[in-house]
Amino acid sequence: MSDRTHKFWSMREVALLETRHDICTPTELAALTGHSIHAVYSKLRSLKLVLTERHCRGCGDMFIPTHRGHIYCSKSCGHAAFDRRILTKERTVQFEKILGTILERDKEIMDTLGNKNAR
């Protein structure tokens, strides 16, 4: 007999599968429910929720995934989403640099004004 214990599916977990199976990847569903990916696939098959269409995370269109881990409808959509993430990070870093420079200048101006008022 195996040492592994069988984890049963709660009603909440089944409801989660039913509502999120077209939005989340099986890996994400496994993380949300605490079950293995194999168990998620088995349960999806038993509930007849085998994934036929999925929402693209890049553009939001419906598409039929050719692999279980596909989250974008095409490579170009995935690349565009990657570019948006990188651009957002770069803009955030640039904004923080500019804000730091502005705050330093404001402090210098306030120090200068404070010294003039003290005289």
URVENCOR-V361821 format. One record per helix or strand of 3 or more residues. SS is the DSSP state (h for helix, s for strand). FROM is the first residue (numbers start at 1). LEN is the number of residues. If there is no record, write none. Layout:
# URVENCOR-V361821
{{SS FROM LEN} {SS FROM LEN}}
This chain:
# URVENCOR-V361821
{{h 11 10} {h 26 8} {h 37 10} {h 75 44}}
